[in-house]
Amino acid sequence: MSELPVPLNVRAEHQVVFERPTSAPPPTLPVANGTQSFWLRNPNVFPPPTYGSDGPLTRDADICIIGSGITGVSAAYHLAQAFSHDQTRSQPVSAVVLEAREFCSGATGRNGGHLTAYAYNGFRWLRQLYGEDEAVRGLAIERYTAAEVFRILKENAKVEHVDFVPGGRVILLFTAQEHDSARADYDAAKEAGIDLSDVEWLSREEVKARFGAAYPAVVIPGNNLWPLKLVSVLYNLAANATDNFNVSLHTRTPVTSISASEPSASRRWSLQTPRGTIQCSYVLHATNAYTAHLLPWMHGPDGIVPTRGQVIAVRANTPDALGRAGFVGNDGLEYWFPRQNPELTRQTGESAANATTSGQLILLGGGREATKDRGFEFYQADDSEVNPEVGAVLRRFLPVVFPGKFDEDSEVEMEWTGVMGYTKSHEPFVGPVIDPHDPDSRRKYEGQYISAGYTGHGMPRAFACAEAVAGMIRADMTRERWQPPQWFPTHYLTTQDV
Ligand SMILES: Cc1cc2nc3c(=O)[nH]c(=O)nc-3n(C[C@H](O)[C@H](O)[C@H](O)COP(=O)(O)OP(=O)(O)OC[C@H]3O[C@@H](n4cnc5c(N)ncnc54)[C@H](O)[C@@H]3O)c2cc1C
């Protein structure tokens, strides 16, 4: 068997490099000319990419949401839901989503398309950092997210629209170390009472027979979908939910700074953009990798580190080479899934005849560990370029893992980058904006909230984190006390005093 083209067992080194102090500058605003991802090409949905980028700018809103990815738009969705039953207000609550580039053009529009809740993965890490109850919640929020997203899609007849495929996830275990670590997490989660009856362990031979890769594996429930289409569904549900809540959207409207409004003003905050200033009472930072641009103390390993990921779209030799499942390997550093059928492929512009006979299209991401001696792509916030070193290992990866199913010299059909927001604990920051170096920051940033830093694993968490933070904003507006839901990990909170 040929050797895998990526270094293996590098998670510990990844963490050590992450935690090093940095001399890198804080992230800029998202660059204007990002590479084009598979998802951003022809999504054909409402709102279109440049919606609200010209014409009059909304000048005043109760809530400004910065960022139109899954976090920002989910927050709008949850606010709409929360206020839809509120008959006490004389005026509708107003929100505006401000997006630096095109609609959903950040990490959500550039990722691998997975929506998979971890079944047991990382359980011991969370238990060691935060205790068993929090570790259980750390997995519960993911199952909750996956179930809620599916419920919403089903109730609104959008399952097919977003290409939702519940094909499961195959976790390939390339090394004995990976195998033992997975087994230890599985045992610990099971002992803590987590139901793992839907998790299947497969031997090397079973995996070879079923999938054509000669490694042991674990199969867990998992889904893939078209993330931008999901976000557009949520936006439309938010916009049309109720007369009690209005949401508008301005793309190509970066927030360049935030300042306190004049004491006489009716709103607390002024948001500066190149198109003018917007006044609001509440601000939600849903800017993920770019958080430190507006909140400078979030720069560095104690905050959120922009980390560039890379993805290629490549064809297998046959139309059904990998079936329906999504895959990960090498401790999750590589992830890939097959697009399902000619119908789906046709939406990307390919002719029907060609799609039926040509090889299955696979989206494969990862390869950052090829740059481990140059920093794993940490502090790289420029998604207008690809890293050739990463691209080279991605091109060699699938032919080695699945011998005979891919040609080494197959043309890559698309290649793009996107920027993730990594944190030291791997857990996001959710709640009021707090500067830990400033004891007065709670008062200074009153009305500002954040939900960001999902460490490359936001699809099964951001929707629910946005629900939590939207609940906090609503509770503040209605002078109630916010109670964390049973599924919410309280260690995500920026302060326990919410
Ligand atoms: C290559 C890649 C692969 C990934 N693979 C997976 C995976 O397999 N599974 C998984 O769960 N997750 C994965 N992720 C991570 C996942 O995509 C993210 O965690 C999630 O999309 C974060 O959503 P978000 O809305 O918080 O951030 P984003 O989608 O990045 O949205 C933030 C938005 O804020 C905008 N913005 C930033 N600053 C400003 C400003 N000052 N003014 C106005 N707008 C601003 C940005 O333009 C952006 O659109 C991957 C990410 C990448 C890039």
The ligand as a Tripos MOL2 file, in Angstrom:
@<TRIPOS>MOLECULE
LIG
   53    58     1     0     0
SMALL
NO_CHARGES

@<TRIPOS>ATOM
      1 C1        -12.5880   24.9700    4.2590 C.3       1 LIG1
      2 C2        -13.5290   24.8170    5.4210 C.ar      1 LIG1
      3 C3        -13.9810   23.5590    5.7810 C.ar      1 LIG1
      4 C4        -14.8500   23.3850    6.8500 C.ar      1 LIG1
      5 N1        -15.3530   22.1500    7.1150 N.ar      1 LIG1
      6 C5        -16.2850   22.0120    8.0800 C.ar      1 LIG1
      7 C6        -16.8890   20.7470    8.3170 C.ar      1 LIG1
      8 O1        -16.6040   19.7700    7.6430 O.2       1 LIG1
      9 N2        -17.7890   20.6470    9.3210 N.ar      1 LIG1
     10 C7        -18.1320   21.7190   10.0810 C.ar      1 LIG1
     11 O2        -18.9550   21.5870   10.9770 O.2       1 LIG1
     12 N3        -17.5990   22.9260    9.8610 N.ar      1 LIG1
     13 C8        -16.6840   23.0900    8.8910 C.ar      1 LIG1
     14 N4        -16.1180   24.3050    8.6740 N.ar      1 LIG1
     15 C9        -16.4140   25.3840    9.6070 C.3       1 LIG1
     16 C10       -17.7680   26.0330    9.3810 C.3       1 LIG1
     17 O3        -17.9250   26.3410    8.0280 O.3       1 LIG1
     18 C11       -17.8260   27.2630   10.2640 C.3       1 LIG1
     19 O4        -17.6390   26.8990   11.6150 O.3       1 LIG1
     20 C12       -19.1590   28.0020   10.1610 C.3       1 LIG1
     21 O5        -19.5160   28.1440    8.8270 O.3       1 LIG1
     22 C13       -19.0430   29.3510   10.8450 C.3       1 LIG1
     23 O6        -20.1710   30.1050   10.5310 O.3       1 LIG1
     24 P1        -20.2160   31.6380   10.8990 P.3       1 LIG1
     25 O7        -21.5040   32.1520   10.4060 O.co2     1 LIG1
     26 O8        -19.9080   31.8130   12.3430 O.co2     1 LIG1
     27 O9        -18.9890   32.2760   10.1290 O.3       1 LIG1
     28 P2        -18.8700   32.6730    8.5580 P.3       1 LIG1
     29 O10       -19.6380   31.7650    7.7100 O.co2     1 LIG1
     30 O11       -17.4200   32.8420    8.2860 O.co2     1 LIG1
     31 O12       -19.5930   34.0750    8.5120 O.3       1 LIG1
     32 C14       -18.9930   35.2420    9.0300 C.3       1 LIG1
     33 C15       -19.3310   36.3460    8.0600 C.3       1 LIG1
     34 O13       -18.9570   37.5960    8.6320 O.3       1 LIG1
     35 C16       -18.5310   38.4350    7.5890 C.3       1 LIG1
     36 N5        -17.7450   39.4950    8.2110 N.ar      1 LIG1
     37 C17       -16.5810   39.3890    8.8850 C.ar      1 LIG1
     38 N6        -16.1870   40.5730    9.3620 N.ar      1 LIG1
     39 C18       -17.1310   41.4760    8.9820 C.ar      1 LIG1
     40 C19       -17.3080   42.8810    9.1980 C.ar      1 LIG1
     41 N7        -16.4320   43.5980    9.9100 N.pl3     1 LIG1
     42 N8        -18.3950   43.4970    8.6640 N.ar      1 LIG1
     43 C20       -19.3200   42.7620    7.9770 C.ar      1 LIG1
     44 N9        -19.2080   41.4260    7.7530 N.ar      1 LIG1
     45 C21       -18.1300   40.7970    8.2630 C.ar      1 LIG1
     46 C22       -17.7290   37.5200    6.6900 C.3       1 LIG1
     47 O14       -17.6080   38.0280    5.3980 O.3       1 LIG1
     48 C23       -18.5770   36.2370    6.7510 C.3       1 LIG1
     49 O15       -19.4880   36.1520    5.6870 O.3       1 LIG1
     50 C24       -15.2430   24.5150    7.6140 C.ar      1 LIG1
     51 C25       -14.8060   25.7780    7.2510 C.ar      1 LIG1
     52 C26       -13.9470   25.9390    6.1630 C.ar      1 LIG1
     53 C27       -13.5040   27.3240    5.7770 C.3       1 LIG1
@<TRIPOS>BOND
     1     1     2 1
     2     2     3 ar
     3     2    52 ar
     4     3     4 ar
     5     4     5 ar
     6     4    50 ar
     7     5     6 ar
     8     6     7 ar
     9     6    13 1
    10     7     8 2
    11     7     9 ar
    12     9    10 ar
    13    10    11 2
    14    10    12 ar
    15    12    13 ar
    16    13    14 ar
    17    14    15 1
    18    14    50 ar
    19    15    16 1
    20    16    17 1
    21    16    18 1
    22    18    19 1
    23    18    20 1
    24    20    21 1
    25    20    22 1
    26    22    23 1
    27    23    24 1
    28    24    25 2
    29    24    26 1
    30    24    27 1
    31    27    28 1
    32    28    29 2
    33    28    30 1
    34    28    31 1
    35    31    32 1
    36    32    33 1
    37    33    34 1
    38    33    48 1
    39    34    35 1
    40    35    36 1
    41    35    46 1
    42    36    37 ar
    43    36    45 ar
    44    37    38 ar
    45    38    39 ar
    46    39    40 ar
    47    39    45 ar
    48    40    41 1
    49    40    42 ar
    50    42    43 ar
    51    43    44 ar
    52    44    45 ar
    53    46    47 1
    54    46    48 1
    55    48    49 1
    56    50    51 ar
    57    51    52 ar
    58    52    53 1
@<TRIPOS>SUBSTRUCTURE
     1 LIG1         1 GROUP 0 **** ****
